[in-house]
Amino acid sequence: MVSGHPSHEGSQEPAPITPGGTYSIQTVSVGCKLFVRRPTPDGGEEERLAEILSIRDKHANSFTRRSTAGNLKEEEQEVPKPEDRWEYFVHWDQFNKRLDEWVIGSRLVLSRDLEWPRPKPPQGKKTGLGPQKAPGKAPRSHSLLKKATANAAAAASPTPFSTPGPVIGMAEYHSPSPAPSLKRKSFQEEQEEEEEEEEEEEEEPEEEDLDAEGEMDVDAEGELEGETYDLTASPTDVPPSVTAFSKEQEIEKLRTSGSMTQSISEVARVKNLNRLQIGKHELDAWYFSPYPREYAHLPVLYICEFCLSYFPSSFMLARHRHRCTLLHPPGNEIYRHDDISFFELDGKRQLTWCRNLSLLSKCFLDHKTLYYDVTPFMYYVMTQRDANGCHIIGYFSKEKESAENYNVACILTLPQYQRHGFGKVLIEFSYELSKKEGKLGSPEKPLSDLGLLSYRAYWAEVIVEVLLNTTDDISIDDIAQRTSITHADIMNTCTTLQLFKHYKGQHIICLSDAVLEKHEKTRNKRRRRIHSEHLIWKPPVFTRDQLRFY
């Protein structure tokens, strides 16, 4: 039902299958795939294929036992199931990794087939591999690539043709000539290289074991029999044309493949929190966040919505609220209109609060790697005011001194406020600050999947609005100066929307009927806007000593 590598699955051995009912829960190990019961939105239950990513003993947290002390009679009547002594971290098939979760053992469906990890083909052995090799294939490049790069790093590459497999393989080969030779090797030379390869594998068994831990074998993806590598040739995979662009396909790709990540090691980290309670909202955590270990097995982590301190029980949170006098982020209010306010915070001055904000945002951002080093950043927090205080909606951080002129380092709208238009308000506010500074700005790359879609929608709306409101000739530079969007982002957006046309020997910008219709629908939606006259802010100026963070 699930194919881990559909592009070259036929060349691999089939995954071992254990029939349902013939194995026990002790047989299930990391890497196995089996069906797990999952609740559906309509209140029912379904059995969905999932992969086991981690297994742990179910801990009885002391705070949990203390909070349930009043229900001892009910607990004594309920006999715990033996299989519930373990918890399994599962990745649902064809679902985004933000839906990964810990499940108890009783949710595993042991009556259905169990799929074991696909066995890796033997490496460095002549038997069974000789007849399948073509003389044009360099056998050394594959193993050297696996030693040089991690499998996860190759899997995170956005396009297949950008994987530098042949280049790394040829660079690692110690050739007497300064440039690598692209000449086909003879059969005797290949045999000599295979013998050298086997000797190296015997001398370095630890490196092979480390590489074998990776579940994804992406190095052989797209390779053809009898293929020779040409370092000067252009990539064989041609990127899709602009006419083939489909937003539905892009959303589907982002939904199933997960978000982009800056740190490959973070992909392997399993989610350590189940739920968070912030004010009157209870949220499911999406990703791993480095909260202290003693909070990992709590059913709910309680967070103060004003100071962002975290507590293991509702009683401790209530006791803290009696002493906590903070009703808004501890910074300067630089914008207020209707019930929306923006606060500016210096990460060096409000160290604890900004660290708590980074810990909270890491629960919902897969690509965020900064937890504690908050001093080089300014934080701009958007809140919604009511009689009880200013409640955090989202925020974005910004480097105090950015060499690349980034106007956003990290941006997040909390899940309870998503799909209400607040993301575009955050983006628009970041560009209003860039206009005040008189600079062109762009968000730091890479963006998360939801961030990429939000920015593309904002860029398209603003650029089309500028084109509709002008009657004179306008250039890319004019659009950049009016919107503070960089030339590269404008070019990419216009290319995506297919606005560039060739007319009488020159390129012009032409708005199609489809773009105009989509823009009209967007304008009809009543969304919040930033009113620059309510922004009271001057760009902060830092001395050399203030920019010294270490």
Secondary structure, DSSP 8 states (H G I E B T S, - for coil): ---S-TTSGGGS----EE-TTS--GGG--TT-EEEEEEE-TTS-EEEEEEEEEEEEE----HHHHHHTGGGHHHHHHS---GGGGEEEEEEETTS-GGG-EEEEGGGB-TTS-EE--------S--TTTTTT--TT--HHHHHHHHHHS-HHHHHT-SSGGG--HHHHHHHHS--SSSS---S---HHHHHHHHHHHHHHHHH-HHHHHHHHT-S---TTTT--TT----TTS--SS----GGG--HHHHHHHHHHH----S-GGGGG------EEEETTEEEE--S-----GGGTT-S-EEE-TTT--EESSHHHHHHHHHH----S-SSEEEEEETTEEEEEEETTTSHHHHHHHHHHHHTT-SS---SS--TTEEEEEEEEEETTEEEEEEEEEEESS-TT-EEESEEEE-GGGTTTTHHHHHHHHHHHHHHHHT--BEE-SS--HHHHHHHHHHHHHHHHHHHHT--S---HHHHHHHH-B-HHHHHHHHHHTT-EEEETTEEEE---HHHHHHHHHHHHS------GGGB--------TTTT---
